[in-house]
Amino acid sequence: MSNVLSTAPHRFAPTHARKPNGDVDARPWCQGFHAAMRLRLTAWTPLLDIRNINHGLLLPILLHCVDDQGRPLLGPPRKGRETEEFLRNAHTDIPDVVEAMRQYWMPTRYARAR
């Protein structure tokens, strides 16, 4: 993932499973991303702060995640057709937000490398 994002970010596309009805099932990929985040959760603090405008970069990923009790990580979704459509299509934003997060962290990564 890092190599593709470094050399050809436009080619990055997570592989998602399909649900029995044919819809994309982004949950396994998103749960894996969240599990990797939890390895260094304090490092993710800036993006987990809802006052940070960049917090929205995590939303298309975290809305597919559940906590240890199987509850939606971001709380229960609002009822309605718009929410259902948003949830069904949120996976399409994942490649863009992953690249945007890479750009967000880039100054920090270069500062550490010096």
FIMI-806149 format. One record per residue: residue number from 1; x, y, z of N, C-alpha, C in turn. Coordinates in steps of 0.001 Angstrom, whole numbers. Example, Ala and Ser with C-alpha at 12.3 -4.5 7.8 and 13.67 -1.06 7.14 Angstrom:
BEGIN
+-----+---------+---------+---------+---------+---------+---------+---------+---------+---------+
: pos :     n.X :     n.Y :     n.Z :    ca.X :    ca.Y :    ca.Z :     c.X :     c.Y :     c.Z :
+-----+---------+---------+---------+---------+---------+---------+---------+---------+---------+
:   1 :   13190 :   -5690 :    7800 :   12300 :   -4500 :    7800 :   13200 :   -3300 :    7800 :
:   2 :   12850 :   -2250 :    7080 :   13670 :   -1060 :    7140 :   12900 :      30 :    7870 :
+-----+---------+---------+---------+---------+---------+---------+---------+---------+---------+
This chain:
BEGIN
+-----+---------+---------+---------+---------+---------+---------+---------+---------+---------+
: pos :     n.X :     n.Y :     n.Z :    ca.X :    ca.Y :    ca.Z :     c.X :     c.Y :     c.Z :
+-----+---------+---------+---------+---------+---------+---------+---------+---------+---------+
:   1 :     837 :   -1179 :       0 :       0 :       0 :       0 :     884 :    1245 :       0 :
:   2 :    1887 :    1243 :     848 :    2776 :    2400 :     937 :    3488 :    2643 :    -388 :
:   3 :    3937 :    1566 :   -1029 :    4642 :    1699 :   -2300 :    3739 :    2293 :   -3371 :
:   4 :    2518 :    1797 :   -3483 :    1590 :    2322 :   -4493 :    1283 :    3779 :   -4205 :
:   5 :    1040 :    4126 :   -2943 :     731 :    5512 :   -2602 :    1915 :    6432 :   -2868 :
:   6 :    3122 :    5917 :   -2721 :    4311 :    6731 :   -2963 :    4601 :    6925 :   -4444 :
:   7 :    4335 :    5904 :   -5234 :    4725 :    5959 :   -6642 :    3572 :    6254 :   -7603 :
:   8 :    2381 :    5795 :   -7283 :    1230 :    5984 :   -8180 :     -66 :    6028 :   -7374 :
:   9 :    -263 :    7091 :   -6589 :   -1434 :    7134 :   -5705 :   -2764 :    6987 :   -6434 :
:  10 :   -2830 :    7387 :   -7699 :   -4069 :    7258 :   -8467 :   -4433 :    5793 :   -8729 :
:  11 :   -3478 :    4880 :   -8548 :   -3740 :    3451 :   -8757 :   -4194 :    2732 :   -7496 :
:  12 :   -4128 :    3405 :   -6337 :   -4520 :    2756 :   -5093 :   -6017 :    2470 :   -5093 :
:  13 :   -6358 :    1232 :   -4837 :   -7758 :     830 :   -4724 :   -7825 :    -372 :   -3791 :
:  14 :   -8408 :    -179 :   -2600 :   -8518 :   -1329 :   -1694 :   -9415 :   -2402 :   -2311 :
:  15 :   -9123 :   -3643 :   -1979 :   -9918 :   -4758 :   -2462 :  -10984 :   -5067 :   -1427 :
:  16 :  -12228 :   -4957 :   -1849 :  -13343 :   -5219 :    -950 :  -14088 :   -6477 :   -1388 :
:  17 :  -14615 :   -7168 :    -403 :  -15453 :   -8337 :    -668 :  -16833 :   -7860 :   -1137 :
:  18 :  -17665 :   -8810 :   -1459 :  -19051 :   -8510 :   -1845 :  -19998 :   -9189 :    -875 :
:  19 :  -21087 :   -8516 :    -591 :  -22158 :   -9097 :     224 :  -22968 :  -10041 :    -654 :
:  20 :  -23772 :  -10918 :     -66 :  -24586 :  -11832 :    -873 :  -25476 :  -11124 :   -1898 :
:  21 :  -25907 :   -9879 :   -1587 :  -26766 :   -9152 :   -2529 :  -25968 :   -8430 :   -3610 :
:  22 :  -24638 :   -8548 :   -3583 :  -23794 :   -7932 :   -4599 :  -23201 :   -6594 :   -4195 :
:  23 :  -23688 :   -5993 :   -3106 :  -23126 :   -4731 :   -2640 :  -21695 :   -4944 :   -2153 :
:  24 :  -20908 :   -3896 :   -2226 :  -19531 :   -3945 :   -1720 :  -19560 :   -4060 :    -204 :
:  25 :  -18703 :   -4913 :     336 :  -18558 :   -5067 :    1779 :  -17185 :   -4526 :    2169 :
:  26 :  -17150 :   -3254 :    2543 :  -15892 :   -2600 :    2901 :  -15485 :   -2887 :    4341 :
:  27 :  -16367 :   -3484 :    5117 :  -16099 :   -3677 :    6550 :  -14784 :   -4411 :    6830 :
:  28 :  -14480 :   -5556 :    6212 :  -13213 :   -6237 :    6552 :  -11977 :   -5366 :    6310 :
:  29 :  -11938 :   -4664 :    5178 :  -10783 :   -3803 :    4893 :  -10707 :   -2680 :    5923 :
:  30 :  -11836 :   -2052 :    6215 :  -11873 :    -944 :    7167 :  -11526 :   -1408 :    8580 :
:  31 :  -12011 :   -2577 :    8966 :  -11669 :   -3123 :   10284 :  -10161 :   -3380 :   10371 :
:  32 :   -9572 :   -3843 :    9276 :   -8121 :   -4056 :    9251 :   -7360 :   -2746 :    9367 :
:  33 :   -7836 :   -1725 :    8682 :   -7215 :    -402 :    8775 :   -7298 :      99 :   10214 :
:  34 :   -8478 :     -47 :   10824 :   -8659 :     399 :   12204 :   -7788 :    -409 :   13158 :
:  35 :   -7656 :   -1693 :   12927 :   -6788 :   -2522 :   13777 :   -5346 :   -2022 :   13694 :
:  36 :   -4900 :   -1650 :   12496 :   -3551 :   -1104 :   12347 :   -3435 :     240 :   13063 :
:  37 :   -4470 :    1049 :   13007 :   -4469 :    2329 :   13734 :   -4299 :    2101 :   15231 :
:  38 :   -4993 :    1091 :   15740 :   -4970 :     839 :   17188 :   -3578 :     437 :   17688 :
:  39 :   -2710 :     -27 :   16797 :   -1349 :    -373 :   17199 :    -591 :     856 :   17700 :
:  40 :    -932 :    2014 :   17170 :    -307 :    3285 :   17582 :   -1387 :    4358 :   17679 :
:  41 :   -2400 :    4088 :   18462 :   -3569 :    4958 :   18532 :   -3218 :    6386 :   18947 :
:  42 :   -2258 :    6550 :   19838 :   -1909 :    7916 :   20245 :   -1360 :    8727 :   19078 :
:  43 :    -707 :    8077 :   18135 :    -196 :    8782 :   16961 :   -1340 :    9306 :   16089 :
:  44 :   -2489 :    8645 :   16164 :   -3645 :    9036 :   15372 :   -4503 :   10101 :   16058 :
:  45 :   -4128 :   10503 :   17261 :   -4918 :   11452 :   18041 :   -5338 :   12692 :   17249 :
:  46 :   -4451 :   13328 :   16472 :   -4898 :   14523 :   15742 :   -6093 :   14262 :   14819 :
:  47 :   -6092 :   13137 :   14129 :   -7201 :   12852 :   13214 :   -8425 :   12311 :   13943 :
:  48 :   -8259 :   11836 :   15155 :   -9401 :   11349 :   15934 :  -10114 :   12483 :   16670 :
:  49 :   -9503 :   13648 :   16715 :  -10090 :   14817 :   17370 :  -11144 :   15425 :   16445 :
:  50 :  -12412 :   15375 :   16862 :  -13492 :   15867 :   15997 :  -13415 :   17370 :   15746 :
:  51 :  -12613 :   18086 :   16523 :  -12427 :   19532 :   16283 :  -11455 :   19776 :   15137 :
:  52 :  -10708 :   18776 :   14744 :   -9761 :   18881 :   13638 :  -10538 :   18683 :   12338 :
:  53 :  -10486 :   19656 :   11459 :  -11229 :   19573 :   10197 :  -10851 :   18328 :    9402 :
:  54 :   -9640 :   17839 :    9573 :   -9188 :   16646 :    8858 :   -9740 :   15349 :    9437 :
:  55 :  -10442 :   15434 :   10560 :  -11079 :   14257 :   11159 :  -11986 :   13564 :   10142 :
:  56 :  -12604 :   14331 :    9276 :  -13494 :   13774 :    8263 :  -12831 :   12772 :    7339 :
:  57 :  -11501 :   12824 :    7252 :  -10792 :   11863 :    6401 :  -10991 :   10439 :    6884 :
:  58 :  -11185 :   10257 :    8173 :  -11363 :    8907 :    8720 :  -12791 :    8380 :    8591 :
:  59 :  -13745 :    9266 :    8377 :  -15150 :    8858 :    8428 :  -15524 :    7753 :    7445 :
:  60 :  -15122 :    7814 :    6158 :  -15516 :    6720 :    5255 :  -14977 :    5361 :    5674 :
:  61 :  -13920 :    5362 :    6488 :  -13349 :    4107 :    6978 :  -14009 :    3705 :    8293 :
:  62 :  -14034 :    4626 :    9251 :  -14545 :    4293 :   10576 :  -16030 :    3976 :   10596 :
:  63 :  -16785 :    4503 :    9645 :  -18223 :    4196 :    9666 :  -18514 :    2750 :    9316 :
:  64 :  -17515 :    2046 :    8777 :  -17659 :     615 :    8502 :  -17154 :    -259 :    9655 :
:  65 :  -16645 :     379 :   10705 :  -16037 :    -365 :   11812 :  -17000 :    -525 :   12981 :
:  66 :  -16775 :   -1599 :   13721 :  -17562 :   -1861 :   14929 :  -16608 :   -2013 :   16109 :
:  67 :  -17148 :   -1782 :   17312 :  -16330 :   -1935 :   18509 :  -16287 :   -3400 :   18929 :
:  68 :  -15687 :   -3669 :   20075 :  -15528 :   -5050 :   20537 :  -16852 :   -5754 :   20816 :
:  69 :  -17923 :   -4981 :   21012 :  -19238 :   -5564 :   21249 :  -20084 :   -5626 :   19969 :
:  70 :  -19479 :   -5270 :   18835 :  -20187 :   -5331 :   17561 :  -21057 :   -4116 :   17276 :
:  71 :  -20918 :   -3054 :   18073 :  -21696 :   -1826 :   17856 :  -20934 :    -910 :   16902 :
:  72 :  -21657 :    -129 :   16093 :  -20975 :     799 :   15180 :  -20017 :    1710 :   15955 :
:  73 :  -18796 :    1794 :   15494 :  -17764 :    2566 :   16166 :  -18152 :    4035 :   16303 :
:  74 :  -18843 :    4570 :   15309 :  -19241 :    5972 :   15336 :  -20648 :    6173 :   15878 :
:  75 :  -21207 :    5151 :   16482 :  -22571 :    5242 :   16992 :  -23561 :    4792 :   15939 :
:  76 :  -24820 :    4661 :   16347 :  -25824 :    4179 :   15392 :  -26048 :    5189 :   14270 :
:  77 :  -26176 :    4705 :   13048 :  -26424 :    5625 :   11929 :  -27842 :    6195 :   12009 :
:  78 :  -28004 :    7381 :   11452 :  -29335 :    7985 :   11367 :  -30211 :    7136 :   10462 :
:  79 :  -31478 :    7140 :   10725 :  -32432 :    6400 :    9898 :  -32724 :    7199 :    8632 :
:  80 :  -32999 :    6489 :    7566 :  -33437 :    7161 :    6347 :  -32704 :    6701 :    5109 :
:  81 :  -33328 :    7005 :    3987 :  -32810 :    6589 :    2682 :  -31469 :    7237 :    2356 :
:  82 :  -31290 :    8522 :    2698 :  -30027 :    9199 :    2410 :  -28866 :    8532 :    3141 :
:  83 :  -29095 :    8169 :    4404 :  -28039 :    7501 :    5178 :  -27726 :    6150 :    4570 :
:  84 :  -28749 :    5393 :    4201 :  -28527 :    4080 :    3584 :  -27711 :    4212 :    2309 :
:  85 :  -28031 :    5213 :    1492 :  -27298 :    5413 :     241 :  -25853 :    5839 :     526 :
:  86 :  -25681 :    6731 :    1499 :  -24336 :    7161 :    1866 :  -23501 :    5974 :    2330 :
:  87 :  -24065 :    5153 :    3207 :  -23342 :    3988 :    3720 :  -23012 :    3002 :    2604 :
:  88 :  -23937 :    2843 :    1666 :  -23725 :    1901 :     573 :  -22601 :    2365 :    -366 :
:  89 :  -22401 :    3686 :    -466 :  -21428 :    4216 :   -1419 :  -20178 :    4815 :    -780 :
:  90 :  -20091 :    4839 :     542 :  -18949 :    5469 :    1224 :  -17621 :    4826 :     842 :
:  91 :  -17651 :    3555 :     490 :  -16395 :    2875 :     125 :  -15699 :    3533 :   -1061 :
:  92 :  -16460 :    4224 :   -1903 :  -15850 :    4862 :   -3075 :  -14939 :    6023 :   -2689 :
:  93 :  -15116 :    6563 :   -1486 :  -14270 :    7665 :   -1012 :  -12964 :    7180 :    -390 :
:  94 :  -12868 :    5899 :     -85 :  -11705 :    5391 :     646 :  -10384 :    5642 :     -88 :
:  95 :  -10252 :    5366 :   -1376 :   -8960 :    5649 :   -2023 :   -8548 :    7118 :   -1888 :
:  96 :   -9488 :    8039 :   -2042 :   -9166 :    9462 :   -1951 :   -8780 :    9871 :    -533 :
:  97 :   -9497 :    9343 :     481 :   -9164 :    9753 :    1849 :   -7852 :    9122 :    2314 :
:  98 :   -7528 :    7932 :    1835 :   -6238 :    7321 :    2195 :   -5108 :    8175 :    1631 :
:  99 :   -5226 :    8607 :     392 :   -4204 :    9476 :    -197 :   -4166 :   10822 :     532 :
: 100 :   -5321 :   11369 :     890 :   -5362 :   12640 :    1622 :   -4714 :   12494 :    3003 :
: 101 :   -4919 :   11353 :    3659 :   -4268 :   11128 :    4949 :   -2753 :   11022 :    4768 :
: 102 :   -2332 :   10395 :    3700 :    -897 :   10311 :    3414 :    -323 :   11713 :    3271 :
: 103 :   -1013 :   12571 :    2537 :    -566 :   13951 :    2370 :    -592 :   14704 :    3702 :
: 104 :   -1603 :   14440 :    4517 :   -1714 :   15083 :    5836 :    -507 :   14747 :    6707 :
: 105 :    -100 :   13474 :    6704 :     996 :   13031 :    7559 :    2372 :   13314 :    6957 :
: 106 :    2445 :   13625 :    5677 :    3739 :   13787 :    5003 :    4665 :   14784 :    5707 :
: 107 :    4232 :   15975 :    6093 :    5165 :   16883 :    6777 :    5723 :   16289 :    8071 :
: 108 :    4924 :   15530 :    8792 :    5374 :   14895 :   10029 :    6420 :   13831 :    9716 :
: 109 :    6184 :   13055 :    8683 :    7115 :   11984 :    8328 :    8459 :   12557 :    7879 :
: 110 :    8427 :   13631 :    7087 :    9677 :   14222 :    6630 :   10421 :   14901 :    7760 :
: 111 :    9698 :   15476 :    8708 :   10343 :   16119 :    9852 :   11089 :   15097 :   10699 :
: 112 :   10505 :   13897 :   10863 :   11161 :   12840 :   11643 :   12388 :   12289 :   10931 :
: 113 :   12370 :   12287 :    9607 :   13464 :   11702 :    8835 :   14732 :   12565 :    8874 :
: 114 :   14589 :   13825 :    9181 :   15760 :   14720 :    9201 :   16634 :   14510 :   10382 :
+-----+---------+---------+---------+---------+---------+---------+---------+---------+---------+
